[in-house]
């Protein structure tokens, strides 16, 4: 037991000695490692110091280079500014020298002006003296003339005025005419410019509607079939269409007579279908006429739609579109109503655009201004077409400006918008242009005669001709009795006489022609 304990103690002591020996060896290694680490650290510090010095030197060198560059750029800027300052100083010196020279010139001019003023003053005094001498001499001459002629100065003046009276009258008439023309040109220049430009920009077609239509046939044998046995076919056709059918000796033609152009068109198309089909009897006639009437109604709607599309008008009520289509089969003084309304719409659009107004609204009012001329019932016929058209427009939701323009285009109501006078003017332009409307023949011929008679009422007139549908009067005068000055006076007097004594649309141009001929015969 004791030996075992001793062995254990000896072992423990051996372990402790070994541990101490190992500890001392580790301590020696650690000291050696620390010494090596210090040595490496010193080496690294030295290297870092060397590298830092090198970097410092490089940065200092770069800073010096940047400084030199900035210094060079600064010197360039300073040199450039110095150059500009030098140029500005040069310009200033040049201006100073120029101002000095101009001041010298102005002083010289002032001196010359003073000299001229003195010269003018001297001449003025000299002329005043001469004028006084002339007045004295004039008085002496007047007194001598009064003694020689036996007339006083007032009597001589009266005779002189009497002798110059005709010349003064001619000059006065010419002056009045020129003054009136200048005033008209000045007052109406812009209005005429707008109207003329509008008319020139709108191309118009001349169309004349009659009360009869001619239906052409291939041969006269068809006439017998149209008349029928004992005239039953033609009576049935006239009864169904309300059109008078005239079958006479006119070769290969049948005349359809009716004031209602829609009925004439129905009769014409029905005849065309019957003749083409070959079956002509009363029952067939009634059937064809009914189908044709429906076809015409559809065509009226299509015409109205095409018209509003062509004019660029949108949102029109279907009843108003139908009324526009019916205008194709109506005429006003021989002018097709639809063609007239299209012309007025285009004119209104152009004129409104020229005046800075709404062209679409003006075009709409121009197209609808005469829809009252196609009434639906007999009761509506008694109402003036402008008022009826305005009522329709109000009924179908048109704007107040359009309704007022329709109702006021013949002055039945007061104009409340700027579009109303435009529609009225364009309506007059479309109706008054040459060839637009037919006039009653008797009144037309009478107006031409009245124009010529007015011309023959003046002295020296040899011939007078009213031409261009009464819009121009050509007057030929005798050259022995009328001079060139008198011809101008005569033209003015005739135009004033026509203006005061006659009523006419548009204007009448008066042209006086004076011709001198010298004829000799060589034998």
C-alpha positions in Angstrom: 0.0 0.0 0.0 2.7 2.4 1.0 4.7 1.5 -2.1 1.7 2.1 -4.3 1.3 5.6 -2.8 4.9 6.3 -3.3 4.7 5.2 -6.9 1.7 7.6 -7.4 3.4 10.4 -5.7 6.5 9.8 -7.8 4.4 9.8 -10.9 2.7 13.1 -9.9 6.0 14.7 -9.2 7.3 13.5 -12.6 4.3 15.0 -14.3 4.7 18.3 -12.5 8.4 18.4 -13.5 7.5 17.6 -17.1 4.8 20.3 -17.1 7.2 22.9 -15.8 9.9 21.9 -18.3 7.3 22.1 -21.1 6.1 25.5 -19.8 9.6 26.9 -19.8 10.1 25.6 -23.4 6.9 27.3 -24.6 7.9 30.5 -22.9 11.2 30.5 -24.8 9.4 29.9 -28.1 6.9 32.7 -27.3 9.7 35.1 -26.6 11.4 34.1 -29.8 8.1 34.6 -31.7 7.5 38.0 -30.1 11.0 39.0 -31.1 10.4 37.9 -34.7 7.1 39.7 -34.7 8.7 42.9 -33.5 11.3 42.6 -36.1 8.7 42.1 -38.9 6.7 45.0 -37.6 9.7 47.3 -37.7 10.4 46.1 -41.2 6.7 46.9 -42.2 6.8 50.3 -40.6 10.0 51.2 -42.4 8.4 50.1 -45.7 5.2 52.0 -45.0 7.2 55.1 -44.2 9.1 54.8 -47.4 6.0 54.2 -49.4 4.2 57.1 -47.7 7.1 59.4 -48.5 6.9 58.3 -52.2 3.2 58.9 -52.3 3.6 62.3 -50.6 6.2 63.3 -53.2 3.9 62.2 -56.1 0.9 64.1 -54.7 3.0 67.2 -54.2 4.3 66.9 -57.8 0.7 66.4 -59.2 -0.5 69.4 -57.1 2.3 71.5 -58.6 1.4 70.4 -62.1 -2.3 71.3 -61.5 -1.4 74.6 -60.1 0.7 75.4 -63.2 -2.2 74.4 -65.5 -4.7 76.6 -63.6 -2.2 79.4 -63.6 -1.8 79.1 -67.4 -5.5 79.0 -67.9 -5.9 82.0 -65.6 -3.3 83.9 -67.6 -5.1 83.1 -70.8 -8.4 84.4 -69.4 -6.7 87.5 -68.2 -5.1 88.0 -71.6 -8.5 87.5 -73.3 -10.1 90.0 -71.0 -7.3 92.5 -71.6 -7.8 92.1 -75.3 -11.5 92.8 -75.0 -10.9 95.8 -72.8 -8.4 97.0 -75.4 -11.0 96.6 -78.2 -13.7 98.3 -76.2 -11.3 101.2 -75.5 -10.5 101.4 -79.2 -14.2 101.5 -80.1 -14.8 104.2 -77.5 -12.0 106.2 -78.9 -13.4 105.8 -82.4 -16.9 106.8 -81.3 -15.4 109.8 -79.5 -13.6 110.9 -82.7 -16.8 110.3 -84.7 -18.9 112.4 -82.3 -16.3 115.1 -82.4 -16.4 115.1 -86.2 -20.2 115.2 -86.2 -20.2 118.1 -83.7 -17.8 119.9 -86.0 -20.1 119.2 -88.9 -23.2 120.3 -87.0 -21.5 123.6 -86.0 -20.6 124.1 -89.7 -24.2 123.4 -90.7 -25.5 125.7 -88.0 -23.3 128.4 -89.4 -24.5 127.8 -92.9 -28.2 127.7 -91.7 -27.7 131.0 -90.0 -26.4 132.4 -93.2 -29.3 131.0 -95.2 -31.8 132.4 -92.6 -30.3 135.8 -93.1 -30.5 135.4 -96.8 -34.1 134.3 -96.7 -35.0 137.3 -94.4 -33.4 139.6 -96.8 -35.2 138.1 -99.8 -38.5 138.2 -97.9 -38.1 141.9 -97.3 -37.2 142.4 -100.9 -40.2 140.4 -102.2 -42.5 142.3 -99.8 -41.3 145.6 -101.4 -41.8 144.1 -104.9 -45.3 142.9 -103.9 -46.3 146.4 -102.8 -45.0 147.8 -106.1 -47.0 145.2 -108.0 -50.1 145.9 -106.1 -49.7 149.6 -106.9 -49.1 148.8 -110.6 -52.1 146.4 -110.6 -54.4 149.1 -109.2 -53.2 151.5 -111.9 -53.8 149.0 -114.6 -57.3 148.2 -113.3 -58.1 151.9 -113.4 -56.8 152.2 -116.9 -58.7 149.1 -118.1 -61.9 150.5 -116.5 -61.4 153.8 -118.3 -60.7 152.0 -121.7 -63.5 149.4 -121.5 -66.0 151.6 -119.8 -66.7 148.7 -117.2 -66.1 148.6 -113.5 -64.1 145.8 -111.9 -67.3 144.2 -110.6 -69.0 144.3 -114.0 -66.0 142.7 -115.6 -65.9 140.1 -112.9 -69.5 139.2 -113.5 -69.0 138.8 -117.2 -65.9 136.6 -116.5 -67.9 134.5 -114.1 -70.7 134.1 -116.6 -68.3 133.0 -119.3 -66.7 130.4 -117.0 -70.0 129.1 -115.7 -70.3 126.1 -118.1 -66.7 125.2 -117.5 -67.2 125.4 -113.8 -70.3 123.3 -114.0 -68.5 120.5 -115.9 -65.6 120.6 -113.4 -68.0 120.6 -110.5 -69.9 117.5 -111.9 -66.6 115.7 -112.4 -65.5 116.6 -108.9 -68.8 115.4 -107.4 -68.6 112.2 -109.4 -65.0 111.6 -108.3 -65.9 112.5 -104.7 -68.9 110.1 -104.7 -66.8 107.3 -106.1 -64.0 107.8 -103.6 -66.5 107.9 -100.8 -68.2 104.6 -102.0 -64.8 102.9 -102.4 -63.7 104.1 -98.9 -67.0 103.2 -97.2 -67.7 99.9 -98.8 -64.2 98.6 -99.7 -64.1 95.9 -97.1 -67.7 94.8 -97.7 -67.2 94.6 -101.4 -64.0 92.7 -101.0 -65.6 90.1 -98.8 -68.7 89.7 -101.1 -66.6 89.5 -104.3 -64.2 87.0 -102.9 -67.1 84.9 -101.7 -68.8 85.0 -105.0 -65.6 84.1 -106.9 -64.8 81.2 -104.6 -68.2 79.6 -105.0 -68.8 77.9 -108.4 -72.5 78.0 -109.4 -74.6 76.1 -111.8 -77.4 77.7 -113.7 -80.6 75.6 -113.6 -84.1 76.4 -114.9 -87.1 74.4 -113.9 -90.2 74.5 -116.1 -93.8 73.5 -115.6 -93.7 70.8 -118.3 -91.5 67.7 -118.8 -90.9 65.8 -122.1 -91.1 62.0 -122.1 -89.3 60.6 -125.1 -90.5 57.4 -126.7 -89.0 55.2 -129.4 -91.9 55.3 -131.8 -95.3 56.9 -132.2 -96.9 53.5 -131.9 -96.5 53.7 -128.1 -98.8 56.7 -128.0 -101.8 54.5 -128.8 -101.0 52.0 -126.1 -100.6 54.9 -123.6 -104.0 56.3 -124.5 -105.6 52.9 -124.4 -109.1 51.8 -125.5 -111.3 54.9 -125.5 -108.6 56.7 -123.5 -108.9 54.6 -120.3 -105.2 54.2 -119.8 -104.4 57.9 -120.1 -107.3 58.8 -117.8 -106.2 56.3 -115.2 -102.7 57.7 -115.4 -103.8 61.3 -115.0 -106.1 60.4 -112.1 -103.4 58.5 -110.3 -100.6 61.1 -110.7 -102.5 64.4 -110.9 -100.5 65.3 -114.1 -102.0 66.4 -117.4 -100.6 64.2 -120.2 -100.6 65.8 -123.6 -100.3 63.4 -126.6 -100.2 65.5 -129.8 -98.4 65.4 -133.1 -95.0 66.0 -131.6 -92.8 63.2 -133.0 -91.6 60.6 -130.5 -92.5 62.7 -127.4 -95.3 63.0 -124.8 -95.6 66.2 -122.8 -96.3 66.0 -119.0 -97.8 69.3 -117.6 -98.1 70.1 -113.9 -97.0 72.8 -111.5 -95.9 70.2 -108.9 -92.5 68.9 -110.1 -92.8 65.9 -107.7 -95.9 64.8 -109.5 -94.3 65.3 -112.9 -91.3 63.1 -111.8 -93.7 60.4 -110.5 -95.6 60.5 -113.8 -92.4 60.4 -115.9 -90.9 57.4 -114.0 -94.2 55.6 -114.1 -94.5 56.0 -117.8 -90.9 54.8 -118.3 -91.6 51.6 -116.3 -94.9 51.0 -118.0 -93.5 51.5 -121.5 -90.4 49.3 -120.7 -92.6 46.5 -119.2 -95.2 46.7 -122.0 -98.2 46.0 -119.8 -100.3 49.1 -119.8 -103.8 48.9 -118.2 -105.5 50.8 -115.3 -104.7 48.2 -112.6 -101.1 48.0 -113.6 -100.9 51.8 -113.8 -102.2 52.2 -110.2 -99.7 49.6 -109.0 -96.7 51.2 -110.8 -97.7 54.8 -109.6 -97.8 53.7 -106.0 -94.4 52.0 -106.2 -93.0 55.0 -107.9 -94.3 57.3 -105.2 -92.5 55.2 -102.6 -89.4 55.3 -104.7 -89.6 59.1 -104.9 -90.0 59.4 -101.1 -86.9 57.3 -100.6 -85.0 59.3 -103.2 -86.0 62.5 -101.4 -84.5 61.2 -98.2 -81.3 60.1 -100.0 -81.0 63.5 -101.7 -81.3 65.2 -98.3 -78.7 63.0 -96.8 -76.2 63.5 -99.6 -76.8 67.3 -99.5 -76.0 67.6 -95.8 -73.0 65.3 -96.1 -71.6 67.3 -99.0 -72.0 70.5 -97.0 -70.5 69.0 -93.9 -73.6 69.5 -91.7 -74.2 67.1 -88.9 -77.0 66.3 -86.4 -79.9 67.5 -88.6 -83.3 66.1 -87.7 -84.7 63.5 -90.1 -87.7 65.6 -90.9 -85.5 68.5 -91.8 -83.4 66.2 -94.0 -86.6 65.1 -95.8 -87.6 68.8 -96.3 -84.1 69.5 -97.8 -84.6 66.6 -100.2 -88.1 67.8 -101.3 -86.5 71.2 -102.3 -85.0 69.4 -105.3 -88.6 69.3 -106.8 -89.4 73.0 -106.0 -88.3 76.1 -107.9 -88.4 79.8 -107.0 -88.8 82.2 -110.0 -87.4 79.4 -112.2 -84.4 78.7 -109.9 -84.1 75.2 -108.4 -84.7 75.6 -104.7 -82.2 72.9 -103.6 -79.5 74.4 -105.9 -80.3 77.8 -104.5 -80.1 76.6 -100.9 -76.8 74.9 -101.5 -75.4 78.1 -103.1 -76.6 80.2 -100.1 -75.1 77.6 -97.6 -71.7 77.8 -99.3 -71.8 81.6 -99.6 -72.7 81.9 -95.9 -69.9 79.5 -94.9 -67.3 81.5 -96.8 -68.6 84.9 -95.7 -68.8 83.9 -92.0 -65.2 82.6 -92.1 -64.1 85.9 -93.7 -65.8 87.8 -90.9 -64.5 85.5 -88.1 -67.9 83.9 -87.3 -68.8 80.2 -87.0 -68.9 79.0 -90.6 -70.7 75.7 -89.8 -73.6 77.5 -88.1 -73.9 80.0 -90.9 -73.8 77.1 -93.5 -76.6 75.3 -91.6 -78.8 78.5 -91.5 -78.1 79.1 -95.2 -79.2 75.5 -96.2 -82.4 75.7 -94.1 -83.5 79.3 -94.8 -86.1 78.3 -97.5 -87.4 75.0 -96.1 -90.7 76.9 -95.5 -91.3 76.8 -99.3 -92.0 73.0 -99.2 -95.1 72.9 -96.8 -96.6 69.5 -95.9 -100.2 70.7 -95.5 -102.5 73.2 -97.2 -102.8 75.2 -93.9 -99.1 75.8 -93.9 -99.3 77.4 -97.4 -100.9 80.6 -95.9 -97.9 81.2 -93.5 -94.9 83.1 -94.9 -92.2 80.7 -95.8 -89.6 82.4 -93.6 -91.9 82.2 -90.5 -92.9 78.6 -91.3 -89.2 77.6 -91.8 -88.4 79.2 -88.4 -91.2 77.3 -86.7 -90.0 74.0 -88.2 -86.4 74.7 -87.1 -87.6 75.5 -83.5 -89.8 72.4 -83.5 -86.9 70.1 -84.5 -84.4 71.4 -82.1 -82.3 73.9 -84.1 -80.2 76.5 -82.3 -81.8 80.0 -81.7 -79.2 81.7 -83.9 -80.2 79.4 -86.9 -84.0 79.9 -86.2 -83.6 83.7 -86.0 -81.6 83.7 -89.3 -84.3 81.7 -91.1 -87.2 83.8 -89.8 -85.4 87.2 -90.4 -84.0 86.7 -94.0 -87.0 88.6 -95.4 -87.3 91.0 -92.5 -90.5 89.4 -91.1 -88.9 89.4 -87.6 -86.1 91.4 -86.1 -82.5 90.2 -86.6 -80.9 89.3 -83.3 -77.7 87.5 -84.4 -74.8 88.3 -86.8 -75.6 85.3 -88.9 -79.0 86.7 -89.9 -77.7 89.5 -92.1 -75.2 87.1 -93.7 -78.0 84.7 -94.7 -80.1 87.6 -96.1 -77.1 89.0 -98.2 -76.2 85.5 -99.5 -79.8 84.8 -100.4 -79.8 88.0 -102.4 -76.5 87.2 -104.1 -77.7 83.7 -105.2 -81.0 85.0 -106.5 -79.7 88.2 -108.2 -76.8 86.7 -110.1 -77.2 86.6 -113.9 -79.2 83.7 -115.2 -80.3 82.5 -111.7 -84.0 83.4 -112.0 -86.5 84.1 -114.7 -88.4 87.3 -114.7 -91.8 88.0 -116.1 -91.2 88.7 -119.7 -93.4 91.8 -119.9 -91.8 93.5 -116.9 -88.4 92.6 -118.2 -89.0 94.1 -121.6 -90.6 97.2 -120.1 -87.5 97.7 -117.9 -85.2 97.6 -120.9 -87.4 100.1 -122.8 -87.4 102.4 -119.8 -83.6 102.3 -119.6 -83.4 103.3 -123.3 -86.0 106.0 -123.0 -84.1 107.6 -120.1 -81.0 107.8 -122.3 -83.0 109.3 -125.3 -84.2 112.0 -122.9 -80.8 113.7 -123.0 -79.6 115.9 -125.9 -77.0 114.6 -128.3 -77.9 110.9 -127.8 -78.0 109.0 -131.2 -78.6 105.4 -130.1 -79.1 103.6 -126.8 -79.0 99.8 -126.1 -79.9 98.0 -122.9 -77.7 94.9 -122.8 -76.7 92.1 -120.4 -80.2 91.6 -119.1 -80.6 95.3 -118.3 -77.4 95.5 -116.2 -75.6 97.7 -118.7 -76.8 100.7 -120.8 -74.7 101.5 -123.9 -75.3 105.1 -125.2 -73.9 106.3 -128.5 -73.7 110.1 -128.9 -73.2 112.4 -131.8 -69.6 113.6 -131.8 -70.5 117.0 -133.3 -72.9 117.8 -130.4 -71.2 116.1 -127.5 -67.6 116.7 -126.5 -65.4 114.4 -124.4 -66.0 116.4 -121.3 -69.7 116.5 -122.0 -69.7 112.7 -122.5 -68.4 112.1 -119.0 -71.0 114.5 -117.6 -73.7 112.8 -119.6 -72.8 109.4 -118.2 -73.0 110.7 -114.7 -76.4 112.4 -115.3 -77.9 109.3 -116.9 -76.8 107.1 -114.0 -78.3 109.5 -111.5 -81.6 109.7 -113.5 -81.8 105.8 -113.5 -81.0 105.7 -109.8 -83.8 108.1 -108.9 -86.5 107.1 -111.4 -86.3 103.3 -111.6 -86.4 100.2 -109.4 -84.0 97.4 -110.4 -82.0 94.6 -108.8 -78.2 94.9 -108.6 -76.7 97.8 -110.5 -76.8 99.3 -114.0 -73.5 100.3 -115.7 -73.8 103.3 -118.0 -71.3 103.6 -120.9 -71.3 106.6 -123.2 -69.5 106.1 -126.5 -68.4 109.1 -128.6 -66.9 108.2 -132.0 -65.4 110.5 -134.7 -65.1 109.3 -138.2 -63.4 110.9 -141.2 -64.2 109.3 -144.5 -62.8 110.2 -147.9 -62.9 108.5 -151.3 -59.9 108.3 -153.6 -60.8 108.5 -157.3 
